[in-house]
Amino acid sequence: MKRKLLDILACPVCEGYLRITVSDEQNGEIRSGTLLCSCGKRYEIIQGIPRFVSVENYADSFGFQWNRFRLEQIDTSNQTNLSERRFWNETDWNSEYMRGKWILDAGCGAGRFLEIASRGEAQVIGLDLSDAVDAAMETLNSRDNVHLVQASIYELPFKKERLDAIYCIGVIQHTPEPLKVFHSFARVLKKGGRLAVTIYEKKRFTLLNGKYLIRPFLRNVPRDRLLDGLKLIMPILFAITTVVFKLPLAGKIARFILPVANYVDNKELTRAQRYQWAIMDTFDMLSPAFDQPQTEKTVFATMTTCHFTEIRRLPNPGLNLVGKKL
């Protein structure tokens, strides 16, 4: 943890000032220590990351996932610009806007978009409820403008109205109360601060999708057994869907029915990469504790209630909305 992060951190319970006791500091990086609040709460800094939550929580599957698929979606590792294009398209920002600002990646996972956002001159905080932050740290610890925090999206450990912008891509539907997160965002964003979110969209037949029909049967399957099972049957599923998903009409129906993430239309990934992504994203479909898609009307109304203005839907997959804090 870098000392400059202390300027914006606050107790997530009472919003009070945090005093630091350092146990180990190397080259300006606080590797271990304790953050103390006057309310009596104490938070440990472990392996350079301040931890504001308990080890076990509803996001465990994501920590498990991203510590095993740490580099698959990192552009500099897979030699594509898939994450870069998605980041700029879904935030509608540019590097000039981000310069000098404090940006929050809410639900950073292994750092897929954090790696893109931190290429410029912004101070970027990657926050995740799970220990996926450890995977992000391993990938991005050499960047002086990257800060990692393990905390709840509902109890953001930052001072009120201190952040310049927040992006949250593909995360909100995986929380227990998806709409509640907008209240958290509004509290820590400055007036005029920007927000960009992408959420699974709920339409008329969404919950009839194959993954929602099979998920209840997998609820009690241990995550390691689920992943092992997917690896065992993926050679067959991958071969079948590689053919079927390419069919004009039948392919569209098959993609809706079969909970398999085979990106047959993606020309940037090699076949081997596409196979790894199939395992990774099929696990991502089936393993989360929560998967609650939202309607555009509901999210738009909630953002308005939370004092966001200039709300727009961008023409990207999923429910991609951007707005500005009043």
CORTA-V67467 format. One record per helix or strand of 2 or more residues. SS is the DSSP state (H for helix, E for strand). FROM is the first residue (numbers start at 0). TO is the last residue. Records with the same first field share a line. If there is no record, write none. Layout:
BEGIN
SS=FROM-TO  FROM-TO
END
This chain:
BEGIN
H=2-6  59-67  74-77  81-90  94-97  113-116  131-139  171-173  177-187  205-207  209-217  222-243  247-256  270-286  295-304
E=17-25  28-36  41-45  48-50  101-105  122-127  145-149  162-168  188-198  307-312  318-324
END
